[in-house]
Amino acid sequence: MFRFIQELRRRSVFRVAAGYLVASWLILQVVAAVEEAAGLPPWADGAALILLIAGFPLAIFLSWAFELTPEGLKPTPALSAQDGVPRKPVRAVDVVLFSALTIVCGLVVWQLVSRPAFLTGSPTGDTVSLVTPAGETPAPVPDLVAPELSVAVLPFVAFSSSADDGFIADGLTEEILNSLAAVPELLVTSRTSAFQFRGPDLPSVPEIAQSLGVAHVLEGSIRRSGEQLRVTVQLIRASDDRHLWSETFDRTDRDVFAIQEEIAENVARVMEIVLNEDQRRRMRNSGTRSFDAYLAYQQALGLWVQAHQEGDFTLLDRADPLFATATSEAPDFFQAYLLQSDRNSHRMLDLSEGGEAIDPDTWSELAEERSALLDAADEAAETQAQRSIVQANRLVFSQDWSNLYTAIGDSLAGEGCVNDNWLQTLIPLYPDLDARLAYANRLVTCDPLNPEALLFHADTLIARGDYEAALLAAERLHAVEQYGESEYVQIHAYLGLGRHADAESLIAENWDWERFRIRAHMGDREAVDAEYEEMASYDDWTAIIASAVAGRREAANAVAARMDARPLGAVTLLDAAIACLCGAPFDLEAAPNFAAMIERTGLDWPIAGDLNFPLMDD
């Protein structure tokens, strides 16, 4: 054996093997680095690895059979049994080669242990930060305790350059999220919060998990070349930043969403969740399997989110045909029907509040289109939570609220994360404040960075009179850079606590509206009368609140009567009462249509949350 090893050294087999391994590792790194820029297919790195493995035996054979001499490549002469194997001196090239081989082996071991997806080209996930409009990382939301069976699905990264690839990555992420959400035992962070973690400079996985209140993070990437798609995904435990599972899938772009069930089942398996057949069926049916439908939906969803963030609802006109494409390709696409109906909801509300004559044909067309979309959404709904959202959307614009108590109760009683703006418009009418708080707590548990969920939670605390807790909720809003909303909640909490000086300390120079409300809460008649005309001149919504807190009941009733005569007057009157936090800002007799709708609900009036403005008693 010693003679054979010496012969391997004499023929430079060890030297060639070491050099080959080092060169192969370098080639793989170069291929992975230039794959996207050079337009190589996603299987290029795999093909390079196979070729290098196949070439290794050939390199060993050539090093055994031939030697490089000054005259060129010649067969290595064999030694007879009587000949001793000459010892080759260790040269500098040997030291360099074997040092390089040692370093490469160390790097490979480190990659496999700490970042198993490193060589696949997927994001490593150990340096991740919240991307915010101001470019700063907000503080983590406080007091989030992560249950063990919890996971956040971060937006997958698209490494290829096509504009559609970002939509494909988002679509796949949401499909996986929806599949996991179908598992009752598993807490899954909602899209709004999870999708805030995208971009090149993210905080670490443990920090992300702390912000979202989860114990695990699922992240991944896609690479696309023509119709071929490579999806890499890994599940990471936040407590020790350990990769629990990692896998790469090669698919065509037309069947990429078929892997959502396999990924979801692997996550459940790693977390030791046993799935029954009904849960597997719900996973399979949790989203659309149409590539074209989801591509159109993701484009429409981007416009829908932008419209609500910026308050520019004309963007919904651009989203409308994209939603229509999605439902045409996937007729059972619940979310696409629901969000498409939102365009007509806002157009009808704008017409109702505009104060101008409304064309009956235009109104009828909008109402019929909206009703048809909600009917389609109801037919596509698979869960009670989805049906509750559809019912709430119908009720908000209905003239009959007789079923409102049951509809809201069903929504609040569910265990899921039912978050819908139109539903939340009606919830303040519900008298069970404990049920409302339980619902609000669920929202901030599954969607902890969603500003709307955080504001709804804070408003619920104000309605309950839990002012100290509301101040803590305001800190959460501040942590996600909702500074105006945070100060709005703090001001109302301080008014509830009678801490007027603290409330005034938050008022910026141009915050005339909140300054007026503070003066009214202090009972400062002179200051309120001096500012009243300006405050009541903006629009009917501000006029009715300003008149109410200023103790000008007749003026408030006159505005209420004007609003009540409009097609959606009940919605705007309810919204004004919620914002006023003053009990009943007008007499029901002044708004007979609204009064009749409230009477049919069987619920009490006024709604909870009265901060007790003293001038209303004058």
C-alpha positions as CSV (number, residue, x, y, z in Angstrom):
1,M,0.0,0.0,0.0
2,F,2.9,2.4,0.9
3,R,4.5,1.6,-2.5
4,F,1.1,2.4,-4.3
5,I,0.7,5.7,-2.5
6,Q,4.3,6.6,-3.4
7,E,3.6,5.7,-7.0
8,L,0.5,8.0,-6.9
9,R,2.8,10.8,-5.7
10,R,5.4,10.1,-8.4
11,R,2.7,10.3,-11.1
12,S,1.4,13.6,-9.6
13,V,-2.1,12.1,-9.1
14,F,-2.6,13.9,-5.8
15,R,-1.5,17.2,-7.2
16,V,-3.8,16.9,-10.2
17,A,-6.8,15.8,-8.0
18,A,-6.3,18.7,-5.7
19,G,-5.9,21.2,-8.5
20,Y,-9.0,19.8,-10.3
21,L,-11.2,20.1,-7.1
22,V,-10.1,23.7,-6.5
23,A,-10.6,24.6,-10.1
24,S,-14.0,22.9,-10.2
25,W,-15.2,24.8,-7.1
26,L,-14.1,28.1,-8.6
27,I,-15.9,27.3,-11.9
28,L,-19.1,26.6,-10.0
29,Q,-18.9,29.9,-8.2
30,V,-18.3,31.8,-11.5
31,V,-21.3,30.0,-13.2
32,A,-23.6,30.8,-10.2
33,A,-22.4,34.5,-10.2
34,V,-22.8,35.1,-14.0
35,E,-25.9,32.9,-14.6
36,E,-28.4,35.7,-14.5
37,A,-26.3,38.4,-16.3
38,A,-25.3,36.0,-19.0
39,G,-28.8,34.8,-19.6
40,L,-27.9,31.1,-18.8
41,P,-30.8,28.7,-18.1
42,P,-31.6,27.8,-14.5
43,W,-30.1,24.3,-14.9
44,A,-26.7,25.7,-16.0
45,D,-25.1,25.3,-12.6
46,G,-26.4,21.7,-12.3
47,A,-25.0,20.9,-15.8
48,A,-21.6,22.3,-14.9
49,L,-21.5,20.2,-11.8
50,I,-22.3,17.0,-13.7
51,L,-19.7,17.8,-16.3
52,L,-17.0,18.5,-13.7
53,I,-17.9,15.3,-11.8
54,A,-17.7,13.3,-15.1
55,G,-14.3,14.9,-15.9
56,F,-12.7,14.0,-12.6
57,P,-12.0,10.3,-13.4
58,L,-10.6,11.3,-16.8
59,A,-8.2,13.8,-15.1
60,I,-7.0,11.2,-12.7
61,F,-6.4,8.7,-15.5
62,L,-4.5,11.2,-17.6
63,S,-2.3,12.1,-14.6
64,W,-1.5,8.4,-14.0
65,A,-0.8,7.6,-17.6
66,F,1.0,10.7,-18.7
67,E,3.5,13.3,-17.4
68,L,4.3,16.8,-18.6
69,T,8.0,17.1,-19.6
70,P,10.0,19.9,-21.3
71,E,9.5,17.9,-24.5
72,G,5.7,17.8,-24.1
73,L,3.2,15.2,-22.8
74,K,4.6,11.7,-22.6
75,P,3.6,8.4,-21.2
76,T,4.8,8.0,-17.6
77,P,7.4,5.2,-17.6
78,A,6.6,2.3,-15.4
79,L,9.0,1.0,-12.7
80,S,10.0,-2.6,-12.3
81,A,9.5,-4.4,-9.1
82,Q,13.2,-4.1,-8.3
83,D,13.2,-0.3,-8.8
84,G,12.5,1.8,-5.7
85,V,9.9,4.6,-6.0
86,P,11.9,7.8,-5.9
87,R,10.7,10.3,-3.4
88,K,9.6,13.6,-4.9
89,P,10.5,16.7,-2.9
90,V,7.6,18.8,-1.7
91,R,7.5,21.9,-3.9
92,A,5.8,25.3,-3.4
93,V,3.1,24.4,-5.9
94,D,2.1,21.4,-3.7
95,V,1.8,23.6,-0.6
96,V,-0.3,26.1,-2.6
97,L,-2.6,23.4,-4.0
98,F,-3.2,21.6,-0.8
99,S,-3.7,24.9,1.1
100,A,-6.3,25.9,-1.5
101,L,-8.0,22.5,-1.2
102,T,-8.2,22.8,2.6
103,I,-9.8,26.3,2.3
104,V,-12.3,25.1,-0.3
105,C,-13.2,22.1,1.8
106,G,-13.7,24.4,4.8
107,L,-15.9,26.7,2.7
108,V,-18.1,23.8,1.4
109,V,-18.6,22.5,4.9
110,W,-19.5,25.9,6.2
111,Q,-22.0,26.5,3.4
112,L,-23.7,23.1,3.9
113,V,-24.0,23.5,7.7
114,S,-25.0,27.2,8.0
115,R,-26.5,27.9,4.6
116,P,-27.6,24.8,2.8
117,A,-29.2,26.8,-0.1
118,F,-26.1,28.9,-0.7
119,L,-25.0,26.9,-3.8
120,T,-28.5,26.9,-5.3
121,G,-28.4,30.7,-5.7
122,S,-31.3,31.3,-3.3
123,P,-31.2,34.2,-0.8
124,T,-29.3,33.2,2.4
125,G,-31.8,34.8,4.7
126,D,-29.4,35.7,7.5
127,T,-29.3,39.4,6.9
128,V,-32.9,40.7,6.3
129,S,-34.4,44.5,7.1
130,L,-37.8,46.1,6.9
131,V,-38.0,48.4,3.9
132,T,-39.9,51.5,4.8
133,P,-40.7,54.8,2.9
134,A,-38.1,56.6,4.9
135,G,-35.5,53.9,4.3
136,E,-35.1,53.2,8.0
137,T,-35.9,50.0,9.9
138,P,-38.8,50.5,12.4
139,A,-38.6,49.1,15.9
140,P,-40.1,45.7,16.3
141,V,-43.7,45.5,17.4
142,P,-43.6,45.0,21.2
143,D,-45.1,42.2,23.2
144,L,-45.4,39.6,20.5
145,V,-45.0,36.1,21.8
146,A,-44.3,33.6,19.1
147,P,-46.3,30.3,19.3
148,E,-44.2,27.3,18.2
149,L,-46.6,26.4,15.4
150,S,-46.3,29.7,13.6
151,V,-44.6,30.8,10.3
152,A,-44.2,33.8,8.1
153,V,-43.8,33.3,4.3
154,L,-41.5,36.1,3.1
155,P,-41.9,37.3,-0.5
156,F,-39.9,35.1,-2.8
157,V,-37.0,36.8,-4.6
158,A,-37.0,36.9,-8.4
159,F,-33.4,36.6,-9.6
160,S,-34.3,36.8,-13.4
161,S,-34.8,40.1,-15.1
162,S,-38.3,39.9,-16.7
163,A,-40.9,42.3,-15.2
164,D,-43.4,39.5,-15.0
165,D,-41.1,37.4,-12.8
166,G,-41.7,39.6,-9.8
167,F,-45.4,39.0,-10.1
168,I,-44.8,35.3,-10.5
169,A,-42.7,35.3,-7.3
170,D,-45.3,37.2,-5.4
171,G,-48.0,34.9,-6.7
172,L,-46.2,31.8,-5.7
173,T,-45.5,33.3,-2.2
174,E,-49.2,34.1,-1.7
175,E,-50.3,30.7,-2.9
176,I,-48.0,29.0,-0.4
177,L,-49.2,31.4,2.3
178,N,-52.8,30.5,1.5
179,S,-52.1,26.8,1.5
180,L,-50.4,27.0,5.0
181,A,-53.3,29.2,6.3
182,A,-55.6,26.3,5.5
183,V,-54.0,24.4,8.4
184,P,-56.0,25.3,11.6
185,E,-53.2,24.5,14.0
186,L,-50.8,26.8,12.3
187,L,-50.5,30.6,12.8
188,V,-49.5,32.2,9.4
189,T,-48.6,35.8,9.1
190,S,-50.9,37.7,6.7
191,R,-49.6,39.0,3.4
192,T,-49.6,42.7,4.3
193,S,-47.1,42.2,7.2
194,A,-44.9,39.5,5.6
195,F,-44.6,41.4,2.3
196,Q,-43.0,44.4,4.0
197,F,-39.8,42.3,4.2
198,R,-38.5,42.6,0.7
199,G,-35.4,44.3,-0.7
200,P,-31.7,43.9,-0.5
201,D,-31.0,45.1,3.0
202,L,-33.2,43.1,5.4
203,P,-32.6,42.4,9.1
204,S,-31.7,38.9,10.3
205,V,-34.3,36.1,10.2
206,P,-34.6,36.1,14.1
207,E,-35.3,39.9,14.0
208,I,-37.9,39.4,11.3
209,A,-39.5,36.6,13.2
210,Q,-39.6,38.8,16.4
211,S,-41.3,41.6,14.5
212,L,-43.9,39.3,13.1
213,G,-44.4,37.2,16.2
214,V,-43.6,33.8,14.6
215,A,-41.2,31.0,15.4
216,H,-40.4,30.1,11.8
217,V,-39.7,31.9,8.5
218,L,-40.1,30.4,5.0
219,E,-38.2,32.1,2.3
220,G,-37.2,31.3,-1.3
221,S,-36.3,32.5,-4.7
222,I,-37.2,31.9,-8.4
223,R,-35.0,31.9,-11.5
224,R,-36.7,31.9,-14.9
225,S,-35.2,31.1,-18.3
226,G,-37.8,30.9,-21.1
227,E,-40.5,28.6,-19.8
228,Q,-38.2,26.9,-17.3
229,L,-38.4,27.9,-13.7
230,R,-36.2,27.0,-10.7
231,V,-37.8,27.5,-7.3
232,T,-35.6,27.2,-4.2
233,V,-37.2,27.3,-0.7
234,Q,-36.0,26.9,2.8
235,L,-37.7,26.8,6.3
236,I,-35.7,28.5,9.1
237,R,-36.2,28.2,12.8
238,A,-35.9,31.7,14.3
239,S,-34.7,30.8,17.7
240,D,-31.3,29.5,16.5
241,D,-31.4,30.6,12.8
242,R,-31.2,27.0,11.8
243,H,-32.4,25.7,8.4
244,L,-34.9,22.9,9.1
245,W,-35.6,22.0,5.5
246,S,-34.5,23.2,2.0
247,E,-35.4,22.0,-1.5
248,T,-35.1,23.0,-5.1
249,F,-37.9,22.5,-7.6
250,D,-37.5,22.6,-11.4
251,R,-40.8,23.3,-13.2
252,T,-42.2,25.0,-16.2
253,D,-43.8,28.4,-15.5
254,R,-47.2,26.9,-16.3
255,D,-47.2,24.4,-13.5
256,V,-45.1,26.3,-10.9
257,F,-48.0,26.7,-8.6
258,A,-48.5,23.0,-8.4
259,I,-45.6,22.9,-5.9
260,Q,-47.5,24.9,-3.3
261,E,-49.1,21.8,-1.8
262,E,-45.8,20.0,-1.6
263,I,-44.1,22.9,0.1
264,A,-46.9,23.4,2.5
265,E,-47.0,19.7,3.4
266,N,-43.2,19.7,4.0
267,V,-43.6,22.7,6.3
268,A,-46.3,20.9,8.2
269,R,-44.2,17.7,8.4
270,V,-41.2,19.5,9.8
271,M,-43.4,21.1,12.4
272,E,-44.9,17.7,13.2
273,I,-48.4,18.7,12.2
274,V,-50.4,15.7,11.1
275,L,-52.7,16.6,8.1
276,N,-55.9,14.7,7.6
277,E,-57.5,14.4,4.1
278,D,-59.8,17.3,4.6
279,Q,-56.9,19.6,5.4
280,R,-55.0,18.3,2.4
281,R,-58.0,19.1,0.2
282,R,-58.2,22.6,1.6
283,M,-54.6,23.1,0.8
284,R,-55.1,22.0,-2.8
285,N,-58.1,24.3,-3.2
286,S,-56.7,27.3,-1.4
287,G,-55.7,29.2,-4.5
288,T,-55.9,29.3,-8.3
289,R,-53.8,26.9,-10.4
290,S,-53.9,29.2,-13.5
291,F,-50.6,30.8,-14.3
292,D,-52.3,33.5,-16.5
293,A,-54.9,34.2,-13.8
294,Y,-52.4,34.7,-11.1
295,L,-50.1,36.9,-13.2
296,A,-53.0,39.2,-14.0
297,Y,-54.2,39.2,-10.4
298,Q,-50.8,40.1,-9.0
299,Q,-50.6,43.1,-11.4
300,A,-54.1,44.2,-10.3
301,L,-53.3,43.7,-6.7
302,G,-50.3,46.0,-6.9
303,L,-52.6,48.7,-8.3
304,W,-55.2,48.0,-5.6
305,V,-52.7,48.3,-2.8
306,Q,-51.3,51.5,-4.2
307,A,-54.7,53.0,-4.6
308,H,-55.5,52.4,-0.9
309,Q,-52.1,53.5,0.3
310,E,-52.2,56.8,-1.7
311,G,-56.0,57.4,-1.5
312,D,-56.1,57.6,-5.3
313,F,-58.9,55.3,-6.2
314,T,-58.8,56.2,-9.9
315,L,-56.0,53.5,-10.0
316,L,-58.8,50.9,-9.5
317,D,-59.9,51.7,-13.1
318,R,-56.5,50.3,-14.3
319,A,-56.8,47.3,-12.0
320,D,-60.4,46.5,-13.2
321,P,-59.5,44.8,-16.5
322,L,-56.7,42.9,-14.9
323,F,-59.0,41.5,-12.2
324,A,-61.5,40.6,-15.0
325,T,-58.7,38.7,-16.8
326,A,-57.9,36.8,-13.7
327,T,-61.5,35.7,-13.1
328,S,-61.9,34.8,-16.8
329,E,-58.9,32.5,-16.6
330,A,-60.0,31.2,-13.1
331,P,-63.8,31.4,-12.6
332,D,-63.5,30.3,-9.0
333,F,-61.0,33.1,-8.0
334,F,-62.7,34.5,-4.8
335,Q,-60.2,37.2,-4.0
336,A,-60.2,38.6,-7.5
337,Y,-64.0,39.0,-7.6
338,L,-64.0,40.6,-4.2
339,L,-61.3,43.2,-4.9
340,Q,-62.7,44.0,-8.3
341,S,-66.0,45.0,-6.6
342,D,-64.1,47.6,-4.5
343,R,-63.8,49.9,-7.6
344,N,-67.6,50.2,-7.8
345,S,-67.9,50.6,-4.1
346,H,-65.6,53.7,-4.1
347,R,-67.2,55.2,-7.2
348,M,-70.7,54.9,-5.6
349,L,-69.5,56.4,-2.3
350,D,-67.8,59.3,-4.2
351,L,-71.1,59.9,-6.1
352,S,-73.1,59.8,-2.9
353,E,-70.9,62.2,-1.0
354,G,-70.3,64.5,-4.0
355,G,-73.4,66.6,-3.3
356,E,-74.3,66.7,-7.0
357,A,-77.2,65.2,-8.9
358,I,-76.6,61.5,-9.6
359,D,-77.5,60.0,-13.0
360,P,-79.9,57.1,-12.2
361,D,-78.5,54.9,-15.0
362,T,-74.9,55.4,-13.9
363,W,-75.9,54.5,-10.3
364,S,-77.9,51.5,-11.4
365,E,-75.1,50.2,-13.6
366,L,-72.5,50.5,-10.9
367,A,-74.8,48.8,-8.3
368,E,-75.6,45.9,-10.6
369,E,-72.0,45.3,-11.5
370,R,-71.0,45.4,-7.9
371,S,-73.8,43.0,-6.9
372,A,-72.8,40.6,-9.7
373,L,-69.1,40.5,-8.6
374,L,-70.1,39.9,-5.0
375,D,-72.5,37.1,-6.1
376,A,-69.6,35.5,-8.0
377,A,-67.3,35.9,-4.9
378,D,-69.9,34.3,-2.7
379,E,-70.2,31.4,-5.1
380,A,-66.4,31.0,-5.1
381,A,-66.1,31.3,-1.3
382,E,-65.0,28.1,0.4
383,T,-64.8,29.2,4.1
384,Q,-67.2,30.9,6.5
385,A,-64.7,33.8,6.8
386,Q,-64.9,34.5,3.1
387,R,-68.7,34.4,3.1
388,S,-68.7,36.8,6.1
389,I,-66.7,39.3,4.1
390,V,-69.0,39.1,1.2
391,Q,-72.0,39.5,3.4
392,A,-70.5,42.6,5.1
393,N,-69.7,44.1,1.7
394,R,-73.3,43.7,0.7
395,L,-74.7,45.1,3.9
396,V,-72.6,48.3,4.0
397,F,-74.3,49.5,0.8
398,S,-77.7,48.0,1.5
399,Q,-80.8,49.8,2.7
400,D,-81.6,46.9,5.0
401,W,-79.4,46.2,8.0
402,S,-81.8,43.8,9.6
403,N,-79.3,41.0,9.4
404,L,-76.3,43.1,10.5
405,Y,-76.1,41.7,14.1
406,T,-75.8,38.1,12.8
407,A,-73.4,39.0,10.0
408,I,-71.0,40.8,12.3
409,G,-71.3,38.2,15.0
410,D,-70.4,35.4,12.5
411,S,-67.4,37.4,11.4
412,L,-66.1,38.1,14.9
413,A,-66.7,34.5,16.0
414,G,-64.4,32.9,13.5
415,E,-60.9,31.9,14.3
416,G,-59.4,33.1,11.1
417,C,-57.8,36.4,10.2
418,V,-60.8,38.1,8.6
419,N,-59.6,41.6,7.7
420,D,-61.8,43.8,5.5
421,N,-62.3,47.5,5.4
422,W,-66.0,47.5,4.8
423,L,-66.6,44.9,7.5
424,Q,-64.7,47.1,9.9
425,T,-67.1,50.0,9.0
426,L,-70.0,48.1,10.5
427,I,-68.3,46.5,13.6
428,P,-68.6,49.6,15.8
429,L,-72.4,49.0,15.9
430,Y,-71.8,45.6,17.5
431,P,-72.5,45.9,21.3
432,D,-70.2,43.1,22.6
433,L,-67.0,44.9,23.3
434,D,-65.2,41.8,24.5
435,A,-65.9,40.0,21.2
436,R,-64.7,43.1,19.3
437,L,-61.4,43.2,21.2
438,A,-60.9,39.4,20.7
439,Y,-61.3,40.0,17.0
440,A,-58.9,43.0,17.0
441,N,-56.3,41.0,18.9
442,R,-56.5,38.2,16.3
443,L,-55.9,40.8,13.6
444,V,-52.7,42.1,15.2
445,T,-51.5,38.6,15.9
446,C,-51.7,37.3,12.3
447,D,-51.0,40.7,10.7
448,P,-48.8,42.6,13.2
449,L,-47.3,45.2,10.8
450,N,-50.5,46.0,9.0
451,P,-51.3,49.7,9.8
452,E,-55.0,49.2,9.3
453,A,-55.1,46.3,11.7
454,L,-53.1,48.2,14.3
455,L,-55.3,51.3,14.0
456,F,-58.5,49.2,14.3
457,H,-57.1,47.5,17.4
458,A,-56.3,50.9,18.9
459,D,-59.7,52.3,18.1
460,T,-61.3,49.3,19.7
461,L,-59.4,50.0,22.9
462,I,-60.6,53.6,22.8
463,A,-64.2,52.5,22.4
464,R,-63.8,50.2,25.4
465,G,-62.4,53.0,27.5
466,D,-59.0,51.2,27.8
467,Y,-57.0,54.4,27.4
468,E,-53.7,53.2,28.9
469,A,-53.8,50.2,26.6
470,A,-54.5,52.5,23.7
471,L,-51.4,54.4,24.4
472,L,-49.4,51.2,24.1
473,A,-51.2,50.4,20.9
474,A,-50.1,53.9,19.6
475,E,-46.5,52.8,20.2
476,R,-47.1,50.0,17.8
477,L,-48.4,52.4,15.1
478,H,-45.3,54.6,15.7
479,A,-43.1,51.5,15.3
480,V,-44.4,51.0,11.7
481,E,-44.0,54.7,10.9
482,Q,-47.7,55.5,11.1
483,Y,-46.9,58.7,12.9
484,G,-50.1,60.6,12.2
485,E,-52.3,57.7,13.2
486,S,-50.2,57.1,16.3
487,E,-50.6,60.7,17.5
488,Y,-54.3,60.6,16.6
489,V,-54.7,57.6,19.0
490,Q,-52.6,59.2,21.7
491,I,-54.7,62.4,21.6
492,H,-57.9,60.5,22.0
493,A,-56.5,58.4,24.8
494,Y,-55.2,61.5,26.6
495,L,-58.7,63.1,26.2
496,G,-60.2,60.0,27.7
497,L,-57.8,60.2,30.6
498,G,-58.4,64.0,31.0
499,R,-54.7,64.8,30.3
500,H,-55.3,67.8,28.1
501,A,-51.8,69.1,28.4
502,D,-50.4,65.8,27.1
503,A,-52.8,65.9,24.2
504,E,-51.9,69.5,23.4
505,S,-48.2,68.7,23.4
506,L,-48.7,66.4,20.4
507,I,-50.4,69.1,18.3
508,A,-48.3,70.3,15.3
509,E,-48.7,74.0,14.2
510,N,-51.1,73.2,11.4
511,W,-53.3,70.6,13.3
512,D,-56.2,73.0,13.6
513,W,-58.8,70.2,13.6
514,E,-57.4,68.3,16.6
515,R,-56.7,71.5,18.4
516,F,-60.4,72.4,18.0
517,R,-61.5,69.1,19.4
518,I,-59.2,69.4,22.4
519,R,-60.6,72.9,23.1
520,A,-64.1,71.4,22.8
521,H,-63.2,68.6,25.2
522,M,-61.9,71.2,27.7
523,G,-65.2,73.0,27.5
524,D,-63.5,76.2,26.2
525,R,-66.6,77.8,24.7
526,E,-64.8,81.0,23.6
527,A,-62.0,79.2,21.7
528,V,-64.5,76.8,20.1
529,D,-66.8,79.5,18.9
530,A,-63.9,81.4,17.4
531,E,-62.8,78.5,15.3
532,Y,-66.2,76.9,14.6
533,E,-67.1,78.5,11.3
534,E,-63.8,77.5,9.7
535,M,-64.0,73.9,11.0
536,A,-67.6,73.5,9.8
537,S,-66.8,74.8,6.3
538,Y,-64.7,71.9,5.0
539,D,-67.4,69.4,4.1
540,D,-70.4,67.8,5.7
541,W,-68.4,65.1,7.4
542,T,-66.3,67.6,9.4
543,A,-69.3,69.9,9.8
544,I,-71.4,67.4,11.6
545,I,-68.6,66.5,14.0
546,A,-67.6,70.1,14.6
547,S,-71.2,71.1,15.2
548,A,-71.7,68.1,17.6
549,V,-68.7,68.7,19.9
550,A,-69.3,72.5,19.8
551,G,-72.8,71.9,21.3
552,R,-74.6,73.2,18.2
553,R,-77.2,70.5,17.9
554,E,-79.5,72.2,15.4
555,A,-76.6,72.7,13.0
556,A,-75.5,69.1,13.4
557,N,-79.1,67.9,12.8
558,A,-79.3,70.0,9.6
559,V,-76.2,68.5,8.2
560,A,-77.4,65.0,9.2
561,A,-80.6,65.5,7.4
562,R,-78.7,66.6,4.3
563,M,-76.4,63.5,4.5
564,D,-79.3,61.2,5.2
565,A,-81.0,62.1,1.9
566,R,-78.1,60.7,-0.1
567,P,-78.1,57.1,-1.5
568,L,-75.3,56.0,0.9
569,G,-76.0,58.5,3.6
570,A,-76.3,55.8,6.3
571,V,-72.6,54.8,5.6
572,T,-71.3,58.3,5.9
573,L,-73.4,59.1,9.0
574,L,-72.1,56.0,10.7
575,D,-68.5,56.8,9.8
576,A,-68.9,60.3,11.2
577,A,-70.3,59.0,14.4
578,I,-67.4,56.6,14.8
579,A,-64.9,59.4,14.2
580,C,-66.6,61.8,16.5
581,L,-66.2,59.7,19.6
582,C,-69.0,61.8,21.1
583,G,-71.9,59.4,21.5
584,A,-74.8,60.6,19.3
585,P,-73.6,63.5,17.2
586,F,-77.1,64.1,15.9
587,D,-80.7,63.3,16.8
588,L,-82.1,60.2,15.0
589,E,-85.3,62.2,14.2
590,A,-83.1,64.4,11.9
591,A,-82.1,61.4,9.8
592,P,-85.2,59.2,9.4
593,N,-83.6,56.8,6.8
594,F,-80.6,56.2,9.1
595,A,-82.9,55.8,12.1
596,A,-85.0,53.2,10.3
597,M,-81.9,51.2,9.4
598,I,-80.6,51.3,13.0
599,E,-84.0,50.3,14.3
600,R,-84.0,47.2,12.0
601,T,-80.7,46.1,13.4
602,G,-82.1,45.8,16.9
603,L,-78.9,47.3,18.2
604,D,-78.4,50.1,20.7
605,W,-77.7,53.7,19.7
606,P,-75.4,55.6,20.1
607,I,-72.3,53.5,19.6
608,A,-69.6,52.9,22.3
609,G,-66.7,55.3,22.6
610,D,-68.0,58.5,24.0
611,L,-65.2,60.8,25.2
612,N,-67.8,63.1,26.9
613,F,-67.5,66.5,25.3
614,P,-69.0,68.9,27.8
615,L,-70.3,71.5,25.4
616,M,-72.8,68.9,24.0
617,D,-74.7,69.2,27.3
618,D,-75.1,73.0,27.2
